[in-house]
Each structure stands twice: as structure tokens, then as C-alpha cells.
């Protein structure tokens, strides 16, 4: 089992909220992947959709506050993008290469995750079996990211690392966690 903690950084060339922190942990045990995000700070400037009674698979979740996870099999061009909305909506996309061949990943028909509003922040936890898309013996490289939408409509991009002059979560250079 491999386990790592993380702390996301805002893209440096955008306005960011000074009292905001995104931390968490990620672990892989065989083909079980667990990631927990904790959004802490002053939420009055953040647009966070309320938890839905009927969460479902939806497109374009990244246009609003959204927790994201990108991963690829080591030494492969193919990668996946997981989008998790604080409202409970989700999606998983597969790409053949850098921003190429995007399609909904049909290996997942449901993606249950837990969202909790806590006194000191918002917690989101996903526990998913990756067996439908990768083998337990394949090493994966991961990028952990979050999109934060401000109440004024501006969006900031948070990641483990930013490797370009523009915020771009799809760059393989930013898939820096190995599990």
C-alpha cells in the first residue's frame, strides 16, 4: 500500500483567496484508490453548490467548484480525469493522449463519494476500485487538482504543481504522485 499527503497550490498568475487551503491524502492498495480532500478557510467568497438529493453523472463540472484527479498508467499516453462536485455530481473521462480522444469512461456507471460540510471546512472522500480500467500491478502517476469558483464568477486553479505559463491540469509533467 502506498499513501501520501498533499497540499495544493493556486496557479500563481491568478487572484487567489488568501485564507484558503486545500490539503488531503491519497492511497492505493492493490486496485483500490482512496483520496480525501479538505477545503479549509473562509468560504464566503466561494461558490459551492449545495449537496444534491439526486447526484448524477454530469458534464462540464470543471466550470464550477470541482475536485479533480488525473491519473495515467506509467509510460502510457492514455490517462483519465475524475471530476467530483461538492453537489455530489461526478464524471470520469478517458483520453488517448494530451487532450486527445476525450470520451466518457464507460467502466464507471456510478461513482459514490462522500461530501461533508464540517465546522472547519468541506471534506470530500472518494474510494474507488480501478480494476475496470487498470491492473493492480500497473504503476500509476497522479495529478491532484481543484477548481475553485469565486462568487464573482472568477475561477482559480489549484494543483500539486503548475508546469506551464497557463493553468493546465492535463500536462503529464504535473502527474507527480506515483502509486
N, CA and C atoms as a LAMMPS dump frame, in Angstrom:
ITEM: TIMESTEP
0
ITEM: NUMBER OF ATOMS
537
ITEM: BOX BOUNDS ff ff ff
-5.0000000000000000e+02 5.0000000000000000e+02
-5.0000000000000000e+02 5.0000000000000000e+02
-5.0000000000000000e+02 5.0000000000000000e+02
ITEM: ATOMS id mol type element x y z
1 1 1 N 0.85 -1.189 0
2 1 2 C 0 0 0
3 1 3 C 0.883 1.234 0
4 2 1 N 0.543 2.194 -0.84
5 2 2 C 1.255 3.464 -0.827
6 2 3 C 0.284 4.56 -0.409
7 3 1 N 0.79 5.496 0.383
8 3 2 C -0.045 6.555 0.96
9 3 3 C 0.763 7.84 0.982
10 4 1 N 0.142 8.95 0.558
11 4 2 C 0.821 10.24 0.562
12 4 3 C -0.156 11.339 0.95
13 5 1 N 0.37 12.358 1.616
14 5 2 C -0.425 13.544 1.906
15 5 3 C -0.115 14.581 0.82
16 6 1 N -1.01 15.563 0.668
17 6 2 C -0.768 16.593 -0.337
18 6 3 C -1.299 17.934 0.123
19 7 1 N -0.787 18.977 -0.509
20 7 2 C -1.239 20.341 -0.314
21 7 3 C -1.222 21.009 -1.687
22 8 1 N -2.368 21.525 -2.118
23 8 2 C -2.465 22.128 -3.441
24 8 3 C -2.114 23.617 -3.384
25 9 1 N -1.565 24.096 -4.494
26 9 2 C -1.159 25.493 -4.609
27 9 3 C -1.988 26.165 -5.705
28 10 1 N -2.384 27.43 -5.499
29 10 2 C -3.118 28.121 -6.568
30 10 3 C -2.18 28.458 -7.724
31 11 1 N -2.732 28.512 -8.926
32 11 2 C -1.937 28.939 -10.076
33 11 3 C -1.43 30.337 -9.769
34 12 1 N -0.131 30.589 -9.939
35 12 2 C 0.458 31.839 -9.45
36 12 3 C 0.005 33.118 -10.123
37 13 1 N -0.539 33.069 -11.329
38 13 2 C -0.864 34.296 -12.037
39 13 3 C -2.347 34.64 -11.994
40 14 1 N -3.044 34.142 -10.987
41 14 2 C -4.463 34.467 -10.836
42 14 3 C -4.706 34.996 -9.432
43 15 1 N -5.788 35.725 -9.294
44 15 2 C -6.188 36.206 -7.972
45 15 3 C -6.589 34.984 -7.139
46 16 1 N -6.017 34.853 -5.966
47 16 2 C -6.442 33.724 -5.142
48 16 3 C -6.955 34.251 -3.809
49 17 1 N -7.74 33.441 -3.181
50 17 2 C -8.289 33.827 -1.884
51 17 3 C -7.238 33.556 -0.815
52 18 1 N -6.881 34.575 -0.036
53 18 2 C -5.749 34.451 0.885
54 18 3 C -5.979 33.453 2.028
55 19 1 N -7.2 33.249 2.44
56 19 2 C -7.452 32.385 3.589
57 19 3 C -8.027 31.04 3.178
58 20 1 N -7.492 30.469 2.111
59 20 2 C -7.993 29.203 1.609
60 20 3 C -6.853 28.196 1.567
61 21 1 N -7.174 26.959 1.925
62 21 2 C -6.176 25.891 1.916
63 21 3 C -6.852 24.617 1.434
64 22 1 N -6.168 23.872 0.553
65 22 2 C -6.674 22.583 0.082
66 22 3 C -5.594 21.543 0.359
67 23 1 N -5.908 20.625 1.257
68 23 2 C -4.975 19.574 1.652
69 23 3 C -5.696 18.23 1.591
70 24 1 N -4.947 17.162 1.76
71 24 2 C -5.586 15.852 1.779
72 24 3 C -4.596 14.724 1.761
73 25 1 N -5.106 13.541 1.43
74 25 2 C -4.256 12.37 1.319
75 25 3 C -4.798 11.445 0.243
76 26 1 N -3.888 10.646 -0.301
77 26 2 C -4.235 9.695 -1.351
78 26 3 C -3.516 8.39 -1.056
79 27 1 N -4.194 7.285 -1.32
80 27 2 C -3.602 5.974 -1.061
81 27 3 C -4.075 4.986 -2.117
82 28 1 N -3.23 4.007 -2.374
83 28 2 C -3.606 2.916 -3.274
84 28 3 C -3.222 1.605 -2.613
85 29 1 N -4.192 0.72 -2.54
86 29 2 C -3.969 -0.623 -2.023
87 29 3 C -4.479 -1.575 -3.089
88 30 1 N -3.557 -2.218 -3.809
89 30 2 C -3.906 -3.046 -4.953
90 30 3 C -4.604 -2.159 -5.972
91 31 1 N -5.87 -2.398 -6.261
92 31 2 C -6.574 -1.545 -7.218
93 31 3 C -7.573 -0.604 -6.555
94 32 1 N -7.541 -0.531 -5.235
95 32 2 C -8.423 0.375 -4.508
96 32 3 C -7.71 1.708 -4.321
97 33 1 N -8.298 2.768 -4.874
98 33 2 C -7.726 4.111 -4.75
99 33 3 C -8.623 4.928 -3.834
100 34 1 N -8.013 5.562 -2.85
101 34 2 C -8.736 6.405 -1.906
102 34 3 C -8.101 7.786 -1.913
103 35 1 N -8.927 8.805 -2.076
104 35 2 C -8.433 10.175 -1.989
105 35 3 C -9.398 10.975 -1.128
106 36 1 N -8.829 11.793 -0.255
107 36 2 C -9.613 12.67 0.614
108 36 3 C -9.085 14.091 0.442
109 37 1 N -9.992 15.004 0.125
110 37 2 C -9.678 16.425 0.003
111 37 3 C -10.275 17.137 1.205
112 38 1 N -9.587 18.159 1.687
113 38 2 C -10.124 19.017 2.736
114 38 3 C -9.929 20.466 2.299
115 39 1 N -11.047 21.152 2.094
116 39 2 C -11.033 22.559 1.726
117 39 3 C -11.281 23.347 3.006
118 40 1 N -10.297 24.141 3.395
119 40 2 C -10.377 24.881 4.657
120 40 3 C -10.257 26.371 4.392
121 41 1 N -10.896 27.165 5.241
122 41 2 C -10.735 28.607 5.138
123 41 3 C -12.04 29.349 5.129
124 42 1 N -11.953 30.56 4.616
125 42 2 C -13.082 31.475 4.565
126 42 3 C -13.868 31.223 3.282
127 43 1 N -15.068 30.654 3.416
128 43 2 C -15.863 30.242 2.261
129 43 3 C -16.807 31.31 1.737
130 44 1 N -16.881 32.456 2.375
131 44 2 C -17.902 33.426 1.967
132 44 3 C -17.696 33.934 0.545
133 45 1 N -16.497 33.818 -0.013
134 45 2 C -16.228 34.268 -1.379
135 45 3 C -16.26 33.133 -2.398
136 46 1 N -16.53 31.902 -1.958
137 46 2 C -16.51 30.74 -2.851
138 46 3 C -17.924 30.317 -3.214
139 47 1 N -18.125 29.994 -4.481
140 47 2 C -19.412 29.46 -4.949
141 47 3 C -19.362 27.941 -4.826
142 48 1 N -20.12 27.407 -3.888
143 48 2 C -20.188 25.965 -3.686
144 48 3 C -21.649 25.548 -3.791
145 49 1 N -21.936 24.687 -4.763
146 49 2 C -23.312 24.217 -4.964
147 49 3 C -23.729 23.346 -3.781
148 50 1 N -24.98 23.45 -3.346
149 50 2 C -25.45 22.603 -2.242
150 50 3 C -25.523 21.142 -2.678
151 51 1 N -25.408 20.247 -1.71
152 51 2 C -25.456 18.812 -1.968
153 51 3 C -26.805 18.439 -2.565
154 52 1 N -26.754 17.726 -3.688
155 52 2 C -27.968 17.324 -4.404
156 52 3 C -28.582 16.078 -3.775
157 53 1 N -29.9 15.998 -3.806
158 53 2 C -30.588 14.788 -3.352
159 53 3 C -30.485 13.681 -4.386
160 54 1 N -30.181 14.046 -5.633
161 54 2 C -30.066 13.064 -6.716
162 54 3 C -28.775 13.293 -7.497
163 55 1 N -27.624 12.988 -6.877
164 55 2 C -26.364 13.181 -7.597
165 55 3 C -26.311 12.274 -8.83
166 56 1 N -25.7 12.79 -9.9
167 56 2 C -25.652 12.026 -11.147
168 56 3 C -24.392 12.377 -11.937
169 57 1 N -24.179 11.623 -13.007
170 57 2 C -23.077 11.886 -13.928
171 57 3 C -23.434 13.135 -14.74
172 58 1 N -22.522 14.119 -14.731
173 58 2 C -22.773 15.372 -15.456
174 58 3 C -21.496 15.829 -16.15
175 59 1 N -21.681 16.579 -17.219
176 59 2 C -20.558 17.136 -17.97
177 59 3 C -20.233 18.552 -17.484
178 60 1 N -19.026 18.977 -17.793
179 60 2 C -18.543 20.341 -17.549
180 60 3 C -18.592 20.757 -16.088
181 61 1 N -18.337 19.831 -15.2
182 61 2 C -18.31 20.158 -13.771
183 61 3 C -17.172 21.115 -13.442
184 62 1 N -16.123 21.128 -14.259
185 62 2 C -14.963 21.981 -14.022
186 62 3 C -15.273 23.465 -14.211
187 63 1 N -16.463 23.798 -14.677
188 63 2 C -16.837 25.214 -14.809
189 63 3 C -17.224 25.819 -13.461
190 64 1 N -17.405 24.981 -12.462
191 64 2 C -17.735 25.412 -11.104
192 64 3 C -16.724 24.798 -10.136
193 65 1 N -16.892 25.052 -8.861
194 65 2 C -16.005 24.446 -7.875
195 65 3 C -16.066 22.93 -8.037
196 66 1 N -14.891 22.321 -8.226
197 66 2 C -14.82 20.903 -8.568
198 66 3 C -13.478 20.329 -8.116
199 67 1 N -13.515 19.189 -7.469
200 67 2 C -12.301 18.477 -7.08
201 67 3 C -11.978 17.499 -8.202
202 68 1 N -10.701 17.443 -8.588
203 68 2 C -10.328 16.632 -9.735
204 68 3 C -9.124 15.755 -9.427
205 69 1 N -9.051 14.688 -10.194
206 69 2 C -7.951 13.734 -10.077
207 69 3 C -7.639 13.251 -11.483
208 70 1 N -6.395 13.347 -11.876
209 70 2 C -5.947 12.836 -13.166
210 70 3 C -4.974 11.704 -12.885
211 71 1 N -5.07 10.609 -13.639
212 71 2 C -4.039 9.596 -13.489
213 71 3 C -3.805 8.872 -14.796
214 72 1 N -2.584 8.343 -14.915
215 72 2 C -2.174 7.62 -16.112
216 72 3 C -1.364 6.408 -15.687
217 73 1 N -1.393 5.399 -16.528
218 73 2 C -0.505 4.269 -16.325
219 73 3 C 0.896 4.743 -16.694
220 74 1 N 1.855 4.415 -15.856
221 74 2 C 3.232 4.85 -16.099
222 74 3 C 3.676 4.418 -17.502
223 75 1 N 4.32 5.308 -18.218
224 75 2 C 4.844 5.081 -19.571
225 75 3 C 3.753 4.866 -20.618
226 76 1 N 2.561 5.361 -20.373
227 76 2 C 1.472 5.279 -21.344
228 76 3 C 0.954 6.687 -21.614
229 77 1 N 0.467 6.937 -22.816
230 77 2 C -0.107 8.236 -23.149
231 77 3 C -1.539 8.372 -22.649
232 78 1 N -2.233 7.244 -22.486
233 78 2 C -3.631 7.251 -22.055
234 78 3 C -3.724 7.732 -20.61
235 79 1 N -4.765 8.536 -20.332
236 79 2 C -4.988 8.976 -18.953
237 79 3 C -6.469 9.213 -18.722
238 80 1 N -6.828 9.362 -17.444
239 80 2 C -8.212 9.544 -17.017
240 80 3 C -8.334 10.8 -16.183
241 81 1 N -9.512 11.416 -16.25
242 81 2 C -9.836 12.602 -15.458
243 81 3 C -11.112 12.312 -14.673
244 82 1 N -11.027 12.437 -13.358
245 82 2 C -12.186 12.284 -12.472
246 82 3 C -12.607 13.675 -12.027
247 83 1 N -13.896 13.997 -12.153
248 83 2 C -14.456 15.272 -11.694
249 83 3 C -15.465 14.986 -10.592
250 84 1 N -15.304 15.642 -9.451
251 84 2 C -16.159 15.424 -8.288
252 84 3 C -16.68 16.769 -7.795
253 85 1 N -17.97 16.976 -7.908
254 85 2 C -18.593 18.226 -7.49
255 85 3 C -19.008 18.141 -6.023
256 86 1 N -18.852 19.225 -5.266
257 86 2 C -19.361 19.234 -3.888
258 86 3 C -20.871 18.987 -3.823
259 87 1 N -21.578 19.151 -4.952
260 87 2 C -23.017 18.878 -5.009
261 87 3 C -23.301 17.379 -5.128
262 88 1 N -22.236 16.568 -5.324
263 88 2 C -22.402 15.124 -5.442
264 88 3 C -22.376 14.615 -6.874
265 89 1 N -22.361 15.508 -7.85
266 89 2 C -22.303 15.104 -9.251
267 89 3 C -20.868 14.695 -9.602
268 90 1 N -20.73 13.905 -10.657
269 90 2 C -19.422 13.361 -10.991
270 90 3 C -19.319 13.056 -12.477
271 91 1 N -18.09 12.805 -12.918
272 91 2 C -17.844 12.228 -14.237
273 91 3 C -16.42 11.712 -14.289
274 92 1 N -16.19 10.775 -15.22
275 92 2 C -14.859 10.237 -15.483
276 92 3 C -14.683 10.221 -16.993
277 93 1 N -13.559 10.795 -17.441
278 93 2 C -13.242 10.844 -18.865
279 93 3 C -11.936 10.099 -19.128
280 94 1 N -11.849 9.505 -20.311
281 94 2 C -10.615 8.842 -20.753
282 94 3 C -10.069 9.63 -21.936
283 95 1 N -8.754 9.791 -21.964
284 95 2 C -8.062 10.471 -23.052
285 95 3 C -7.024 9.516 -23.645
286 96 1 N -6.848 9.561 -24.961
287 96 2 C -5.853 8.721 -25.63
288 96 3 C -4.46 9.334 -25.548
289 97 1 N -4.384 10.637 -25.405
290 97 2 C -3.135 11.383 -25.31
291 97 3 C -3.476 12.773 -24.828
292 98 1 N -2.493 13.65 -24.785
293 98 2 C -2.695 15.001 -24.259
294 98 3 C -3.894 15.68 -24.922
295 99 1 N -4.982 15.806 -24.168
296 99 2 C -6.236 16.433 -24.6
297 99 3 C -6.79 15.826 -25.898
298 100 1 N -6.458 14.569 -26.168
299 100 2 C -6.873 13.903 -27.402
300 100 3 C -7.832 12.758 -27.102
301 101 1 N -8.853 12.603 -27.93
302 101 2 C -9.751 11.454 -27.85
303 101 3 C -10.595 11.407 -26.591
304 102 1 N -10.967 12.542 -26.05
305 102 2 C -11.753 12.584 -24.818
306 102 3 C -13.091 11.868 -25.004
307 103 1 N -13.365 10.938 -24.089
308 103 2 C -14.666 10.285 -24.076
309 103 3 C -15.012 9.864 -22.66
310 104 1 N -16.283 9.761 -22.402
311 104 2 C -16.748 9.318 -21.095
312 104 3 C -16.237 7.905 -20.851
313 105 1 N -15.677 7.656 -19.68
314 105 2 C -15.201 6.32 -19.329
315 105 3 C -16.399 5.469 -18.939
316 106 1 N -16.688 4.448 -19.754
317 106 2 C -17.865 3.607 -19.529
318 106 3 C -17.637 2.545 -18.459
319 107 1 N -16.407 2.405 -17.979
320 107 2 C -16.135 1.45 -16.911
321 107 3 C -16.804 1.834 -15.6
322 108 1 N -17.254 3.079 -15.504
323 108 2 C -17.931 3.551 -14.296
324 108 3 C -19.345 3.986 -14.639
325 109 1 N -20.315 3.401 -13.988
326 109 2 C -21.702 3.814 -14.158
327 109 3 C -22.203 4.531 -12.912
328 110 1 N -21.434 4.444 -11.853
329 110 2 C -21.72 5.151 -10.602
330 110 3 C -20.374 5.446 -9.955
331 111 1 N -20.292 6.548 -9.273
332 111 2 C -19.051 6.911 -8.592
333 111 3 C -19.42 7.51 -7.234
334 112 1 N -19.723 6.648 -6.287
335 112 2 C -20.138 7.177 -4.986
336 112 3 C -18.956 7.783 -4.224
337 113 1 N -19.176 8.98 -3.73
338 113 2 C -18.18 9.624 -2.873
339 113 3 C -18.918 10.399 -1.803
340 114 1 N -18.208 10.76 -0.792
341 114 2 C -18.804 11.371 0.389
342 114 3 C -18.395 12.839 0.48
343 115 1 N -19.355 13.72 0.684
344 115 2 C -19.098 15.146 0.882
345 115 3 C -19.657 15.519 2.252
346 116 1 N -18.821 16.164 3.072
347 116 2 C -19.27 16.578 4.403
348 116 3 C -18.911 18.034 4.64
349 117 1 N -19.916 18.823 5.003
350 117 2 C -19.661 20.181 5.472
351 117 3 C -19.31 20.081 6.941
352 118 1 N -18.121 20.549 7.278
353 118 2 C -17.651 20.495 8.659
354 118 3 C -17.463 21.913 9.173
355 119 1 N -17.332 22.04 10.47
356 119 2 C -17.177 23.358 11.084
357 119 3 C -15.96 24.093 10.528
358 120 1 N -14.894 23.351 10.238
359 120 2 C -13.66 23.982 9.782
360 120 3 C -13.411 23.821 8.288
361 121 1 N -14.407 23.316 7.549
362 121 2 C -14.191 23.187 6.12
363 121 3 C -15.138 22.21 5.45
364 122 1 N -14.762 21.852 4.24
365 122 2 C -15.535 20.919 3.436
366 122 3 C -14.633 19.725 3.147
367 123 1 N -15.106 18.523 3.433
368 123 2 C -14.34 17.309 3.183
369 123 3 C -15.01 16.51 2.073
370 124 1 N -14.195 15.987 1.172
371 124 2 C -14.693 15.14 0.099
372 124 3 C -13.806 13.904 0.045
373 125 1 N -14.413 12.713 0.047
374 125 2 C -13.651 11.466 0.039
375 125 3 C -14.19 10.532 -1.029
376 126 1 N -13.275 9.983 -1.815
377 126 2 C -13.604 9.017 -2.862
378 126 3 C -12.827 7.74 -2.594
379 127 1 N -13.512 6.605 -2.656
380 127 2 C -12.891 5.294 -2.524
381 127 3 C -13.373 4.493 -3.728
382 128 1 N -12.484 4.219 -4.677
383 128 2 C -12.903 3.64 -5.947
384 128 3 C -12.009 2.461 -6.347
385 129 1 N -12.631 1.449 -6.923
386 129 2 C -11.909 0.303 -7.465
387 129 3 C -11.545 0.627 -8.913
388 130 1 N -10.257 0.666 -9.195
389 130 2 C -9.781 0.986 -10.538
390 130 3 C -9.669 -0.24 -11.437
391 131 1 N -10.085 -1.393 -10.944
392 131 2 C -9.922 -2.657 -11.659
393 131 3 C -10.55 -2.705 -13.037
394 132 1 N -11.53 -1.879 -13.305
395 132 2 C -12.174 -1.874 -14.625
396 132 3 C -11.329 -1.16 -15.678
397 133 1 N -10.312 -0.402 -15.227
398 133 2 C -9.533 0.355 -16.206
399 133 3 C -8.024 0.135 -16.118
400 134 1 N -7.513 -0.333 -14.98
401 134 2 C -6.078 -0.637 -14.862
402 134 3 C -5.891 -1.914 -14.05
403 135 1 N -4.735 -2.514 -14.216
404 135 2 C -4.375 -3.716 -13.466
405 135 3 C -3.74 -3.314 -12.133
406 136 1 N -3.904 -4.136 -11.13
407 136 2 C -3.354 -3.845 -9.801
408 136 3 C -1.832 -3.754 -9.804
409 137 1 N -1.185 -4.371 -10.793
410 137 2 C 0.282 -4.356 -10.826
411 137 3 C 0.841 -3.173 -11.617
412 138 1 N -0.02 -2.442 -12.312
413 138 2 C 0.45 -1.299 -13.096
414 138 3 C 0.652 -0.085 -12.194
415 139 1 N 1.824 0.53 -12.324
416 139 2 C 2.074 1.765 -11.586
417 139 3 C 1.297 2.894 -12.247
418 140 1 N 0.755 3.778 -11.413
419 140 2 C 0.054 4.935 -11.962
420 140 3 C 0.719 6.221 -11.483
421 141 1 N 0.596 7.244 -12.31
422 141 2 C 1.089 8.584 -11.992
423 141 3 C -0.126 9.49 -11.886
424 142 1 N -0.153 10.329 -10.839
425 142 2 C -1.362 11.057 -10.485
426 142 3 C -1.103 12.562 -10.395
427 143 1 N -2.09 13.326 -10.862
428 143 2 C -2.13 14.776 -10.65
429 143 3 C -3.394 15.052 -9.838
430 144 1 N -3.261 15.788 -8.753
431 144 2 C -4.391 16.125 -7.887
432 144 3 C -4.654 17.617 -8.057
433 145 1 N -5.906 17.958 -8.36
434 145 2 C -6.229 19.34 -8.705
435 145 3 C -7.6 19.732 -8.15
436 146 1 N -7.855 21.017 -8.151
437 146 2 C -9.161 21.54 -7.749
438 146 3 C -9.416 22.849 -8.487
439 147 1 N -10.649 23.024 -8.903
440 147 2 C -11.094 24.29 -9.487
441 147 3 C -11.959 24.968 -8.428
442 148 1 N -11.655 26.216 -8.127
443 148 2 C -12.449 26.984 -7.165
444 148 3 C -13.096 28.149 -7.904
445 149 1 N -14.43 28.177 -7.858
446 149 2 C -15.156 29.29 -8.487
447 149 3 C -15.527 30.3 -7.403
448 150 1 N -15.148 31.531 -7.642
449 150 2 C -15.446 32.61 -6.709
450 150 3 C -16.867 33.098 -6.968
451 151 1 N -17.467 33.707 -5.985
452 151 2 C -18.83 34.228 -6.123
453 151 3 C -18.946 35.28 -7.222
454 152 1 N -17.833 35.968 -7.524
455 152 2 C -17.859 36.975 -8.59
456 152 3 C -17.706 36.347 -9.984
457 153 1 N -17.621 35 -10.045
458 153 2 C -17.522 34.301 -11.322
459 153 3 C -16.108 33.939 -11.728
460 154 1 N -15.115 34.561 -11.098
461 154 2 C -13.727 34.24 -11.424
462 154 3 C -13.402 32.823 -10.942
463 155 1 N -12.502 32.161 -11.657
464 155 2 C -12.121 30.79 -11.33
465 155 3 C -10.628 30.745 -11.033
466 156 1 N -10.249 30.006 -10.002
467 156 2 C -8.828 29.768 -9.73
468 156 3 C -8.562 28.279 -9.816
469 157 1 N -7.327 27.966 -10.172
470 157 2 C -6.918 26.589 -10.422
471 157 3 C -5.833 26.191 -9.432
472 158 1 N -6.057 25.088 -8.735
473 158 2 C -5.168 24.608 -7.69
474 158 3 C -4.616 23.248 -8.098
475 159 1 N -3.334 23.029 -7.847
476 159 2 C -2.7 21.76 -8.206
477 159 3 C -1.478 21.522 -7.326
478 160 1 N -0.961 20.311 -7.397
479 160 2 C 0.276 19.992 -6.685
480 160 3 C 1.424 20.822 -7.23
481 161 1 N 1.417 21.007 -8.552
482 161 2 C 2.45 21.781 -9.224
483 161 3 C 1.853 22.392 -10.484
484 162 1 N 2.411 23.503 -10.896
485 162 2 C 1.986 24.162 -12.135
486 162 3 C 3.215 24.222 -13.033
487 163 1 N 3.173 23.53 -14.171
488 163 2 C 4.349 23.365 -15.036
489 163 3 C 4.255 24.13 -16.344
490 164 1 N 3.362 25.109 -16.408
491 164 2 C 3.176 25.853 -17.645
492 164 3 C 2.874 27.312 -17.322
493 165 1 N 2.993 28.159 -18.345
494 165 2 C 2.66 29.581 -18.178
495 165 3 C 1.155 29.785 -18.043
496 166 1 N 0.373 28.756 -18.383
497 166 2 C -1.074 28.783 -18.214
498 166 3 C -1.48 27.599 -17.348
499 167 1 N -2.561 27.746 -16.616
500 167 2 C -3.049 26.634 -15.805
501 167 3 C -3.495 25.506 -16.74
502 168 1 N -2.886 24.336 -16.603
503 168 2 C -3.201 23.201 -17.477
504 168 3 C -3.019 21.903 -16.697
505 169 1 N -4.133 21.349 -16.233
506 169 2 C -4.09 20.13 -15.436
507 169 3 C -3.738 18.892 -16.261
508 170 1 N -3.815 18.969 -17.574
509 170 2 C -3.604 17.804 -18.436
510 170 3 C -2.135 17.525 -18.737
511 171 1 N -1.243 18.417 -18.393
512 171 2 C 0.178 18.215 -18.679
513 171 3 C 0.717 17.026 -17.892
514 172 1 N 1.312 16.072 -18.591
515 172 2 C 1.82 14.873 -17.925
516 172 3 C 2.961 15.2 -16.957
517 173 1 N 3.659 16.294 -17.155
518 173 2 C 4.709 16.704 -16.215
519 173 3 C 4.155 16.982 -14.827
520 174 1 N 2.84 17.209 -14.742
521 174 2 C 2.255 17.513 -13.437
522 174 3 C 1.651 16.263 -12.753
523 175 1 N 1.764 15.109 -13.382
524 175 2 C 1.311 13.843 -12.773
525 175 3 C 2.482 13.351 -11.913
526 176 1 N 2.66 13.955 -10.738
527 176 2 C 3.902 13.741 -9.981
528 176 3 C 3.779 12.75 -8.821
529 177 1 N 2.583 12.315 -8.47
530 177 2 C 2.423 11.32 -7.405
531 177 3 C 2.464 9.943 -8.054
532 178 1 N 3.336 9.074 -7.549
533 178 2 C 3.416 7.71 -8.087
534 178 3 C 2.84 6.737 -7.084
535 179 1 N 1.892 5.925 -7.563
536 179 2 C 1.24 4.934 -6.692
537 179 3 C 1.277 3.558 -7.343
